[in-house]
Amino acid sequence: SIESVLTIDAVMTTMTVALGAAIAVPRTAGVRRTRVTAAARAFPTSRIAPRVAISSRRRDASSVRLQASDNPGQAPSLSVNDENAEEPALSPRPKPTKKPDEPVPNPPLRVAAFLAGAGFLESSYLAVEKLTGGEVTCPLTGCQTALNSGYSELFGVPLSAYGATAYFGVAALTWWGAGMAGNEEEKDAYQRARVLTFLSTAGLAGVSSYLLYLLAVPLGGAECVYCLTSAAISFSLFAIGLSGVNGRDFGKAAPAAFSVYIVTVLSLSVLLTDDSSQANINSLKLPYAAPVIEAQSTSYSRDLAAHLKSVGAKMYGAFWCSHCEDQKEFFGAGADIPYVECFPNGWERGTPVAAACSAADIQGFPTWILADGQKFEGEKTLAELAKLTGYEAPGPGALPTAPGLDASSQLDSFLSQ
């Protein structure tokens, strides 16, 4: 019928207008999909108002509504509902604020260089004296105890030689770093110099800590002014190195510095040992000093000494030999014993005996050699010497009665009658 045709024509007209409106509406950002809905999928004969909606996943999408007219012959009315026609501009993400740079430390590296130079000179002096066998000048008595102990050498090299090398390296490092202070172009190199100074001085502090322990415990509190001075220099250098790292650098370098300190202390505790016997033999040096005889001589001992000398008997000995001293005590002070000293210029390792002792082939002290070549090693009493050399004491009336006559001499004189 005509009414049905008009109804179909109205529906088609409505759909065409809706599609055109959808194309005309500007697309907004974020629209992904367009959906067309109608009140009825079929062509109903009743007057149902179709509806077309344009939606998006966003809450602010626009929509178009078509409302059928009451008059079947008229086209439906068109209405556009724009919930948010213009999308507001996105606010920019705030940029993170940059933390202000920490102030660059300015440690007194020049002072550190001079301190390390002083340590280098001190250690070099001790190393030279140790290698040449010289005597160091020391106002305290503990210097020789420490410097001649077994702890003063490592692998046969004086420990002071290692110290001189370490001090020289720190002096060069700190002098190089001091030249870059305040130079913006060498900021990174200056930072490396400060961190390396911190690490190297931590090693020096470790060495000094262990050496102070050796002075206090194994060496019985020996007062070594050179050792204490070196420790003071090392700890001062460590304080300067610590002041040269800021918070950020300290957090990174502190574990490494602590490791250097601990490894240094543990290494020295393992490597440094006190081989006292070997160390004493290698470093012992005895200047010549004649022993002091406390006993007083008697006329008998003096006469016997003169007799031994007249018959060509000789006593060979060494000033450091305790048995030789005991032999002289038998005669007493004032007796002119025919004595030959085998080390007249003192003794140290490698010193040869005197020519007279070498010619007589002396093997021990004391040794008596008579004019006929007979050799007797060890101490001899006055009576034994008198018998070996044919000495006859004076008669009973000539027995000396001086206050200084000892009982042994009186007994020897009595038995020889």
Solvent accessible surface area in square Angstrom, and as a share of the most:
residue,aa,sasa,rsa
1,S,110,0.71
2,I,136,0.69
3,E,120,0.54
4,S,55,0.35
5,V,95,0.54
6,L,92,0.46
7,T,41,0.24
8,I,90,0.46
9,D,84,0.43
10,A,27,0.21
11,V,36,0.21
12,M,99,0.44
13,T,52,0.30
14,T,6,0.04
15,M,98,0.44
16,T,92,0.54
17,V,58,0.33
18,A,2,0.02
19,L,97,0.48
20,G,37,0.36
21,A,12,0.09
22,A,23,0.18
23,I,150,0.76
24,A,80,0.62
25,V,27,0.16
26,P,112,0.70
27,R,223,0.81
28,T,38,0.22
29,A,68,0.52
30,G,31,0.30
31,V,46,0.27
32,R,183,0.67
33,R,160,0.58
34,T,76,0.44
35,R,131,0.48
36,V,73,0.42
37,T,38,0.22
38,A,49,0.38
39,A,59,0.46
40,A,35,0.27
41,R,210,0.77
42,A,73,0.56
43,F,121,0.51
44,P,39,0.25
45,T,134,0.78
46,S,65,0.42
47,R,174,0.63
48,I,77,0.39
49,A,31,0.24
50,P,26,0.17
51,R,127,0.46
52,V,12,0.07
53,A,23,0.18
54,I,24,0.12
55,S,39,0.25
56,S,24,0.15
57,R,185,0.68
58,R,98,0.36
59,R,228,0.83
60,D,31,0.16
61,A,14,0.11
62,S,12,0.08
63,S,19,0.12
64,V,2,0.01
65,R,111,0.41
66,L,4,0.02
67,Q,113,0.50
68,A,33,0.25
69,S,35,0.23
70,D,131,0.68
71,N,75,0.39
72,P,58,0.37
73,G,63,0.60
74,Q,105,0.47
75,A,62,0.48
76,P,18,0.12
77,S,68,0.44
78,L,84,0.42
79,S,61,0.39
80,V,84,0.48
81,N,70,0.36
82,D,60,0.31
83,E,111,0.50
84,N,48,0.25
85,A,70,0.54
86,E,143,0.64
87,E,55,0.25
88,P,93,0.58
89,A,102,0.79
90,L,159,0.79
91,S,100,0.65
92,P,122,0.77
93,R,218,0.80
94,P,116,0.73
95,K,182,0.77
96,P,127,0.80
97,T,129,0.75
98,K,176,0.74
99,K,172,0.73
100,P,123,0.78
101,D,96,0.50
102,E,69,0.31
103,P,117,0.74
104,V,69,0.40
105,P,22,0.14
106,N,119,0.61
107,P,10,0.06
108,P,66,0.42
109,L,5,0.02
110,R,100,0.36
111,V,79,0.45
112,A,1,0.01
113,A,8,0.06
114,F,140,0.58
115,L,52,0.26
116,A,0,0.00
117,G,24,0.23
118,A,48,0.37
119,G,0,0.00
120,F,67,0.28
121,L,123,0.61
122,E,26,0.12
123,S,7,0.05
124,S,31,0.20
125,Y,81,0.31
126,L,17,0.09
127,A,7,0.06
128,V,85,0.49
129,E,37,0.17
130,K,49,0.21
131,L,124,0.61
132,T,102,0.59
133,G,44,0.42
134,G,35,0.34
135,E,110,0.50
136,V,19,0.11
137,T,106,0.62
138,C,33,0.20
139,P,110,0.69
140,L,70,0.35
141,T,132,0.77
142,G,6,0.06
143,C,0,0.00
144,Q,62,0.27
145,T,70,0.41
146,A,8,0.07
147,L,29,0.14
148,N,53,0.27
149,S,16,0.11
150,G,11,0.11
151,Y,35,0.13
152,S,16,0.11
153,E,72,0.33
154,L,20,0.10
155,F,157,0.65
156,G,60,0.58
157,V,61,0.35
158,P,3,0.02
159,L,27,0.13
160,S,22,0.14
161,A,28,0.21
162,Y,89,0.34
163,G,22,0.21
164,A,10,0.08
165,T,98,0.57
166,A,41,0.32
167,Y,6,0.02
168,F,122,0.51
169,G,40,0.38
170,V,7,0.04
171,A,18,0.14
172,A,56,0.44
173,L,33,0.16
174,T,0,0.00
175,W,131,0.46
176,W,123,0.43
177,G,0,0.00
178,A,15,0.11
179,G,53,0.51
180,M,12,0.05
181,A,44,0.34
182,G,86,0.83
183,N,62,0.32
184,E,132,0.59
185,E,164,0.74
186,E,67,0.30
187,K,84,0.36
188,D,95,0.49
189,A,18,0.14
190,Y,8,0.03
191,Q,66,0.29
192,R,141,0.51
193,A,1,0.00
194,R,8,0.03
195,V,32,0.19
196,L,87,0.43
197,T,1,0.01
198,F,6,0.03
199,L,39,0.20
200,S,41,0.26
201,T,0,0.00
202,A,2,0.02
203,G,12,0.12
204,L,16,0.08
205,A,4,0.03
206,G,0,0.00
207,V,46,0.26
208,S,6,0.04
209,S,30,0.20
210,Y,23,0.09
211,L,49,0.24
212,L,57,0.29
213,Y,104,0.40
214,L,5,0.03
215,L,13,0.06
216,A,66,0.51
217,V,93,0.53
218,P,58,0.36
219,L,33,0.16
220,G,65,0.63
221,G,43,0.42
222,A,17,0.14
223,E,100,0.45
224,C,0,0.00
225,V,47,0.27
226,Y,37,0.14
227,C,32,0.19
228,L,89,0.44
229,T,60,0.35
230,S,27,0.17
231,A,8,0.06
232,A,58,0.45
233,I,18,0.09
234,S,3,0.02
235,F,79,0.33
236,S,46,0.30
237,L,0,0.00
238,F,61,0.25
239,A,58,0.45
240,I,19,0.10
241,G,1,0.01
242,L,73,0.36
243,S,62,0.40
244,G,1,0.01
245,V,16,0.09
246,N,32,0.16
247,G,52,0.50
248,R,138,0.50
249,D,7,0.03
250,F,90,0.37
251,G,51,0.49
252,K,156,0.66
253,A,6,0.05
254,A,25,0.19
255,P,83,0.52
256,A,45,0.35
257,A,6,0.04
258,F,136,0.57
259,S,58,0.37
260,V,55,0.32
261,Y,71,0.27
262,I,64,0.32
263,V,92,0.53
264,T,26,0.15
265,V,36,0.21
266,L,108,0.54
267,S,45,0.29
268,L,17,0.08
269,S,51,0.33
270,V,112,0.64
271,L,81,0.40
272,L,5,0.02
273,T,89,0.52
274,D,57,0.30
275,D,79,0.41
276,S,52,0.34
277,S,76,0.49
278,Q,84,0.37
279,A,18,0.14
280,N,81,0.42
281,I,76,0.39
282,N,81,0.41
283,S,41,0.27
284,L,78,0.39
285,K,102,0.43
286,L,56,0.28
287,P,103,0.65
288,Y,96,0.37
289,A,66,0.51
290,A,64,0.50
291,P,35,0.22
292,V,121,0.70
293,I,35,0.18
294,E,145,0.65
295,A,40,0.31
296,Q,119,0.53
297,S,14,0.09
298,T,3,0.02
299,S,34,0.22
300,Y,4,0.02
301,S,1,0.01
302,R,106,0.39
303,D,64,0.33
304,L,0,0.00
305,A,0,0.00
306,A,60,0.47
307,H,40,0.18
308,L,0,0.00
309,K,114,0.48
310,S,89,0.57
311,V,56,0.32
312,G,34,0.33
313,A,1,0.01
314,K,92,0.39
315,M,0,0.00
316,Y,18,0.07
317,G,0,0.00
318,A,1,0.01
319,F,22,0.09
320,W,113,0.40
321,C,12,0.07
322,S,71,0.45
323,H,100,0.45
324,C,3,0.01
325,E,62,0.28
326,D,62,0.32
327,Q,0,0.00
328,K,30,0.13
329,E,47,0.21
330,F,80,0.33
331,F,2,0.01
332,G,5,0.05
333,A,38,0.30
334,G,68,0.65
335,A,16,0.12
336,D,87,0.45
337,I,25,0.13
338,P,17,0.10
339,Y,57,0.22
340,V,32,0.18
341,E,28,0.12
342,C,0,0.00
343,F,12,0.05
344,P,66,0.42
345,N,141,0.73
346,G,6,0.05
347,W,57,0.20
348,E,72,0.32
349,R,138,0.50
350,G,76,0.74
351,T,46,0.27
352,P,110,0.69
353,V,56,0.32
354,A,26,0.21
355,A,87,0.67
356,A,55,0.42
357,C,0,0.00
358,S,71,0.46
359,A,93,0.72
360,A,25,0.19
361,D,81,0.42
362,I,21,0.11
363,Q,138,0.61
364,G,23,0.23
365,F,48,0.20
366,P,1,0.01
367,T,0,0.00
368,W,0,0.00
369,I,27,0.14
370,L,14,0.07
371,A,79,0.61
372,D,103,0.53
373,G,51,0.49
374,Q,87,0.39
375,K,86,0.37
376,F,46,0.19
377,E,98,0.44
378,G,28,0.27
379,E,61,0.27
380,K,41,0.17
381,T,63,0.37
382,L,5,0.02
383,A,39,0.30
384,E,79,0.36
385,L,1,0.00
386,A,6,0.05
387,K,175,0.74
388,L,68,0.34
389,T,25,0.14
390,G,55,0.53
391,Y,34,0.13
392,E,149,0.67
393,A,19,0.15
394,P,53,0.33
395,G,39,0.37
396,P,101,0.63
397,G,84,0.81
398,A,60,0.46
399,L,54,0.27
400,P,23,0.15
401,T,123,0.72
402,A,56,0.43
403,P,146,0.92
404,G,37,0.35
405,L,17,0.09
406,D,53,0.27
407,A,82,0.64
408,S,71,0.46
409,S,0,0.00
410,Q,77,0.34
411,L,101,0.50
412,D,14,0.07
413,S,2,0.01
414,F,138,0.57
415,L,119,0.59
416,S,52,0.34
417,Q,97,0.43
